[in-house]
């Protein structure tokens, strides 16, 4: 096989180039006898080859166009928040920390669209020459370097520059040192170019900017670190209460709900996007804002919770357990999909009746054709908290349904399950069965810690299955002998 060096600014490699590899592939797969162009098998393979490559090229071209559209939309949003010419050290006069935090959300969408953005050899040559930031002409060199880059190369560096610029503005406004995130290599270099650009913003513009509160700056810095972790492919341990994205906390909740509803391309939660927290609490049947089996108070570390405190009483250093609005929206969507009895009609997947009868239960009952639940791929939104809250909500709703008397009317049930006849496509509602969490062995301690932080130990029995096979029997014995009913057991 040959390696084709394509121009990143051009289209995908064309069919003619792909055809140069067909002979080698057919020979390798089918043998020398199949490569005679007079043979029917070769003609069939060639037709298949052309149709497959054409379909892939067409799909990728469309994906590239959509990605570029989303990227430019996010870039426009960032410039609206920071100022059209912020990279020329001209900021918006009414720029605030809230704008910076919203900009990071837009930059996260932006960074997810960079797959198709390549750089030329000329770009690589320019990028390899690092600007000495201690020189008096450093700013001029950074700007000259930026102008020399291709549009694609500029897009590849836009996130790091914008992050550095925002951090530089806040540091200069507060007369503090720049707290750089854990970026590496060229990304960190470009981040500091952005800081240098911010350093050139006129003092008059900085003076016009409202002085941010320390709490706001700390939330921004946590969010910035979350972004850098995502950029480098690191998924940090959720700190639950403290690191759930601060965009969805406190005074910004109304602004973020508006953005979530008008700009987000998330699917599956649209019908809940306009609900207030109070409305979501009623819908989910959690009048206090948290599932009944949750602690009301917790600490960063389970070991800091006093012995005998099961979460209903506060203690020194305690934090009140709260769910963010976006986490409650997720819970509503999760329940909505779980009680949806619709199944996809997948024809032809079971070739014979005999094959279907001998298939595993999950295939026979079409578990895989039930609507999906969630793809939790964003950093910092509190995935661990959402998952634990999802389990706790199911436990809470099971108890509510168990205590419900039909003669009292279905209007006494929470709205999320009021009209539900099935759960996961099965009759009988939420089953009286344990909850299973499967994680890599290196995350067991982390998950066990988080479960103990949030779940009331008198209401839920946590069984952590050992990584040692010698202990599995005793673990299963403990599961079977648990004093809690099955639905109140969590197996990790």
N, C-alpha and C positions, 0 to 999 in steps of 0.2 A: 504493500500500500504506500501511496505517496502522501505527504503532508502538503496541503494547499495553503499558501499564505495569501489570504484574501484581504482586500482593502476594507477596513472597518467602516469607511464612509460610503462604500458601495453596497449594491444589493447582495443577496446570498449567492453562493457558488451556483452557477447555472447548470442546466441539464447536460449540456455538451461535456462539461468537465466531469460530472458524475458518470457519464457513459464510458469514460476512459478507464474506469475501475470495474466495469461490468464483466469484462473478459476474465480478469483475475478472480473475481468472486465466484462466477459460474464454474470455472475450472476447479477452484478449491472445494466447492460444495458438491458438485455433481460429477467431477472427473473430466478428463480431457475429451472423452467421446461426446460430450454434450455441447461443445463449443462450436461445432460446425453450424454455420448460419443457415444451412439448408434443413437442419433438423427442427421438427415441430417444437420439441421441448425448449430449445433455445429461444424460439419466437415467443413462447408462452412466458418464459422467465423475463424476457426483455419487456414485454407488455406489462407484466407485474411490476418490474423495476421502475418503469416510467410512471405508472400510476401511483406507486408508493412515494417516489421522490417528489412528484408533482403535488401530491396531497400535503406532504410535509412542508414543502416550500410555500404553498399557499397558506397553510395554517400559520407558519412562522412569520410570514409577511404581515398577515392580519394581526397577529399578536404584537409584532413590533410596532405597528401603527397605533394600536390601542395603548401600548406602554408609553409611547412617545406623547400621546394625547394626555394621559394621566400625569406624566412627568411635567409637561409644560403647564398644566393646570395647577399642580402643586407649586411649581416655581413662581407662577403669577401670584398665588396666595401668599407665599413667603415675602415677596416684594411688596405686596399690599401692607403687610404687617410691619416690616422693617424699614420700608422706604424704597422706592423704585431704584434709587441710585445709592443704596447703602454701601456697595462695594467701592464707590467713589468717595466714601467717608461723608455721605450726606444722609443723615438719618431723619426719620419722621419726628416732628417736633413734639407729638403727643405719644411717642413710643413708651410702652410700659412693660413691666415684667410679664404681665398676663399675655401681651402680644408675643413675647419671646417664647413663652410656654406653648402657646397655640401654634407658633411657627415650628416648634420641634415636632408636633404632630403632623404638620404638613410635610416636613422634611422626612419623616419616617415613610410616608406614602411615596415621596419623591425617590428615596433610596431603593425602594422596592421595584422601581421601574428602570434601573440602570443596567439590567442584564444585557440589553442590546446596544449599549453605548460603549464603543471601542475607542482606542486611541491609535494614531498613526505613529510611524517611526520618528517623524519630526516632533510630534508631541512628546514622545518618550525622551528625545534628546533635550528638549526644553525642560521637562520635569526633572531630569537628572541633575541639572545645575541648581544647587541649593543656594538660596539668597541668604547672605550673612545679615542677620537682623540687627547686628550691632553697628553696621555702617550707617552713616548719615543719609545716604541715598537709598536705603533699603526699601522704603515705601515706593519710590519711583521704579525700582527694579521689579518689585512685586507686581505693580500695575502694568509695566511693560511686558512682563512674562505672561500675565493674564491675557493681554491683547493678542499675543502671538499664538496662543493655543487655539485649536480647532473648537467648533461648537461642542462636539462630543466630549473632548477633553475638559472643557469648561464645566459641562454637566457632571462629569465624574468627580470634579473638585468642589462643586457648588455647596454640597452639604457641609464639608469640613470648614470651608471659608465662612459660611453663615453661622455655624456653631461657634467658631473662634471669635467672630465679630460680636455676637451677642454676649459671650462671656467677657470679652474685652470691654464692652460698653458698661456692663454691670460693675466690673472691677474698677474701672476708671471713675464711675459715678460714686462708688462707695469708698474710693481710695484704699483698695485692698489688692492683694496679689491675685493674679489669674490662677484659678484652680483648674488645671487641664484634666480632661477625662482620660481614661486609660486607652487612648488610641496608640497606634504603633506606626513606626516607619514613616512613609510618605504621608499617610493620613495625619499624623501628629505634626509634621512639618507644615502642611497646608493649613491645619487648624491655627498654628501660630502666625501664619500669614494673615489670617482673618483677624487675629488679635491686633496685629500691627496696623491693619486698616482701621480698626476701631480707635486706635490710639490717635489717629489723625482727625477724628471728628472734632469740630470746633467746640471749645468750652461753652460758648453761648448756647449751643444746642443741648449739651449735657445739663446745663443749669436749668433749661426749660423742662427737662424730664422730671417727673415726679419721683421723689426719693422712695425706693421700694422698702417694704418691711423686710426684716431679716428672715421671717418665716417664708415669705415669697421667694427670696433668693435661695434659701435652702431647698425648697421644693423644686425650683428650676434646676439647681445643681444635681439633685437626685435624678430628675428627668433626663438631664444631659448625660449622666452616667449610664442610665438605662439605654439611651440611644447608642452610646459608644459600645456597650455590650452587644447590642443587636448588630451593629455594624461589623463587629469582629466575630459574630457568630457565637457569642457567649450568652448563655441563658442563666442569669444569676438566680440564686435562691430567692424566691419571693419572701419578703419580710412581712407579708400579710398586711397588717394594719398600716405600717409606716411606709412601705414602698409601693402600694397600689398607686397608680399614676395620679399625681397630684392635680392633674388637669380636671379630674372629676371630683374634687373635694371642695368643701367650703363655699366661698363666695362665687366661685366660677361655675357652679353647677348649671345655672340657667344658660350661661353663654355656651358651655360645652354641650348641653342638650340641643341647643339650636344648631350648633355646628354638626353634631352627630346626625341630626335629622336632615339637614339641607345638603351636607357635603359628603357624608360617608357613603361608600359603596358597599358596605356590609349588607348581607342579605339575611333574611329570616327574622329580623327584629323590628321591621318597620312599624308594625302595628303597636309596638310598645314605646316607640321613640318619643311620643308626645306625653306619655304618662308622667305624672309627678311621683316623687317618692311615696307620698301618702297613698296615692292611687295604686301603686305597685304593691304596697303593704296589704291593702285590702284584697287585691286580686290574688295574691299569693297565700293569704291566710296567715300572715305574720304581723299582727297589729303592733308589736313592739319593734318591728324592723329587722328582727333576726329569728331564725328557726328556734323552736321551743327547746331543742336539745343543745343549743349553743350556750357557752358561758356568756354572762353579761359583762364580765371583766376578765382581762388576761394580762400577760406580761410578755416581753420579747422572748424570754426563755422559760420553758415550763418549770425549770428548777427554781425560778424566782417566785412562783406561785406558792403561797403558804400551804403547808400540809393541812388537809381538812377543808381547804377553801375550794368549793366546787363551782365557783364562778358567779354566784348570785350576789356576793358581797364584795365591796371594793376593798383594796388593801394598798399599802404604801407602794408607789411606783406602778400602780395598775393603770391599764388603758381600757376604756370602754370599747367593747366590740361593736363595730358598725360595718354595714355593707355599703359600698358606694352605689350610686344610682346605676352605673353601667353594669355592675355585678347583679343588681336586682333585675335589670332588663334581660341579662343572660339567663337568670333563673326562670323568668317568665317564658322565654323562648324555649328553653330546655323542656319545661313541663308541657308546653304547647305541642312540641314535636312528639313527646313521649306518649301523649294520650290521643294522638292522631291515628285513627285506625286505617288510614289509606295505605295501600301497598302498591309498589310498582308492578306492572304487568310485564314481566320479563319472559317473552316467549322464546322457546328453543333452548333455554339454558339446561333443561332436564331432557335428555335425549330419549329416554324410555321410562315407562311407568315402573319397571323393575328397578332401574337405576335410581329413581327417585325414592322408592320404598326402602332401598338399602342405604340411602344417604344419611348423613348425620342429621340430628334433629334440627339444627340451625338452618340447614338447607331445606329440609322437608317443610318446615313451618315458615319459610321465607323470611327469616329474621333479617337477612341482609337487604331485603327490599323495603324495609321500614325507612321512613325519612331519617336522614342523618341528624346528629345532635350538634356537634360543635367542632370547629378547627381552631384550637387555641395556640396560635403561632406568634402573637405579639408579645414583646418583652415588657414587663412592668405593670401589666394590667391586673395582676393578682390572680393568675391561673390557679395556683394552689388553693387560695381562698375560695374561688368560685367553685372548684370541684368539691371541696369539703362542704361548702354551703349547699351545693346541689344534693349531696348525700343527706345532709341534715334536713333539708326541705322535704325530701321524699319520706324520711322517717317521721317528720312532723305531720305530713299529709296522710300518711298511712294511719297514724293514731287518730286523726280527725275523722277519717272515713270509718274507722273501726268503731268509734263512739257515736257516730251519726245514726239516728233512727229514721227509717224511711217515712214514717208517718209525720215527721216534722217538716218534710218537704225539702227538695233539693236546693232551694234558695238559702238553706242554712249552711251549705257547703261553700268553701272558697270558690271564687269564680273560675279559677284555673282548672278545677276538676269537676265543676258543677254538672256539666253535660257529658262527661267522659264515661264511656262504657268499657273501654279497653285501656291497657297500658302496654306499650311496645308491641301492639298488634295482638295481645292476648287478653282473653276475657278475665274478669275478676279484679281489675284494678291493680294498684301497686302490690306486688307479691310480698308475702311474709317470708322474706329470704334475706340472708346476709348480703352486705355490699363488699365487692372485691376490688381492691386497688392493686394494679400490677405496675411496678416500677423497676428500673435497674437496681442491682444490689447496692451500688454506691449512693443511691438516693433514699434507701430505706430509713436510715436514721433521721434524715431531714424531714421526710413525710411523717414519720412517727411523732417527731417533735411538733410539727404543725398541727397534726390531729389532736394531740394532747393540749395544745394551746387553746383550741377553739371549742372542742367538744366537752360537754359536761360528763365526767367519768361516772357519775351515778346514773346517767341516762343512756350511755353508749359504752359497749364493751369493745375495746380495741385488741385484736389478736394479731400480733406481729409474727409472721411465719419466718422461722430461722433460715439462714442460707445453708445451714448444715443439714443434710438429709437425716442424720441420726436423731434430730430433734423434731422431725415432721410429725411422727406419731403423737408425741405429747402435745404438739401445737394443735393437731386436729382433735385430740381428746378435749383440750381446753375449749375449742370452738363448740363441740357438741355439748359440753357440760356448762356452758355459759349461763349465768342466771338471767340474762336479758333475753327477750323474745328474739327470734331470728332477725327480724328487720332492724333491730337495735344493735346488731353485731357488725363490726367492720373488720374485714380481713385484709391485712397489708402484706 
